[in-house]
Each structure stands twice: as C-alpha cells, then as structure tokens.
Amino acid sequence: LEEIAMEVKTVFLSSGVQEYHYIPALNDDPAWLDALTRVALDHLGGWIAPPGQEHHPDLEGKMTLKRALSLGAPR
C-alpha cells in the first residue's frame, strides 16, 4: 500500500492538487493489534484460552461443547 500511495501522490501532485496526505493502515500499529486482540478475546466467551494461559484440550473441548449447546446447537 505504501508503494501505491507514493505512486498516487506523484499523480495527484502532477495534476495540480496542492496537498496530499497518506494515512497508514490501522493494522500496522501495535496498539491497534492489541486492542483488536482484547476485543476478540472478550467476545469469544471462553471458547479459547487467552494468550499466556495454559491450554487444557479436554477441559476446553467440554467448555466449547457446553457453550455451543447453551447457544442452541443440536446435540
């Protein structure tokens, strides 16, 4: 995207535009990625263990099944 922005800037400026501002993508910022991770984990409702917590496949499987059934999944 940055290369495209540089090419577009040249085209814009050569056509008489006075100012051109490139806005970088949000997904390039660590703060954005951290926030997105927090939102995702908050809304996963315990379906997966958060980063840094030990995984227990048997327990996670039972929790996932229990959650799915509570949301109306057929048995």
C-alpha positions as CSV (number, residue, x, y, z in Angstrom):
1,L,0.0,0.0,0.0
2,E,2.8,2.4,0.7
3,E,4.2,2.0,-2.8
4,I,0.8,2.6,-4.3
5,A,0.5,5.7,-2.1
6,M,3.8,7.0,-3.4
7,E,2.7,6.5,-7.0
8,V,-0.7,8.1,-6.4
9,K,1.0,11.0,-4.7
10,T,3.0,11.7,-7.8
11,V,-0.1,11.5,-10.0
12,F,-2.1,13.8,-7.7
13,L,0.6,16.4,-7.3
14,S,1.3,16.5,-11.1
15,S,-2.4,17.1,-11.7
16,G,-2.4,20.3,-9.7
17,V,-3.5,19.2,-6.3
18,Q,-1.9,21.4,-3.6
19,E,-1.7,18.8,-0.7
20,Y,-1.6,15.1,-0.4
21,H,-1.6,13.2,2.9
22,Y,-1.0,9.5,3.2
23,I,-2.8,7.8,6.1
24,P,-1.2,4.5,7.1
25,A,-3.4,1.4,7.6
26,L,-4.5,0.8,11.2
27,N,-3.4,-2.8,11.2
28,D,0.2,-1.6,11.0
29,D,0.1,-0.2,14.6
30,P,0.8,-2.5,17.6
31,A,-1.7,-0.6,19.7
32,W,-4.4,-1.4,17.2
33,L,-3.5,-5.1,17.1
34,D,-3.5,-5.2,20.9
35,A,-6.9,-3.6,21.1
36,L,-8.3,-5.9,18.4
37,T,-7.0,-8.9,20.4
38,R,-8.6,-7.7,23.6
39,V,-12.0,-7.2,21.8
40,A,-11.8,-10.6,20.2
41,L,-10.9,-12.4,23.5
42,D,-13.7,-10.5,25.3
43,H,-16.3,-11.7,22.8
44,L,-15.1,-15.3,22.4
45,G,-16.8,-16.1,25.7
46,G,-14.2,-18.6,26.9
47,W,-14.1,-20.7,23.7
48,I,-10.3,-20.4,23.7
49,A,-7.8,-19.7,26.5
50,P,-6.3,-16.1,26.4
51,P,-2.6,-15.8,25.5
52,G,-0.3,-16.8,28.3
53,Q,-2.8,-19.2,29.9
54,E,-2.1,-22.9,29.8
55,H,-4.3,-24.9,27.4
56,H,-6.2,-27.9,28.6
57,P,-7.6,-29.6,25.5
58,D,-10.0,-31.9,27.4
59,L,-11.4,-29.0,29.5
60,E,-11.5,-26.6,26.5
61,G,-13.4,-29.2,24.5
62,K,-16.0,-29.7,27.2
63,M,-16.3,-25.9,27.7
64,T,-16.8,-25.4,24.0
65,L,-19.4,-28.1,23.7
66,K,-21.2,-26.7,26.8
67,R,-21.2,-23.2,25.3
68,A,-22.3,-24.4,21.9
69,L,-25.2,-26.3,23.4
70,S,-26.2,-23.3,25.6
71,L,-26.4,-21.3,22.4
72,G,-28.8,-23.8,20.8
73,A,-26.5,-26.1,18.8
74,P,-28.1,-29.5,18.2
75,R,-26.5,-32.4,20.1
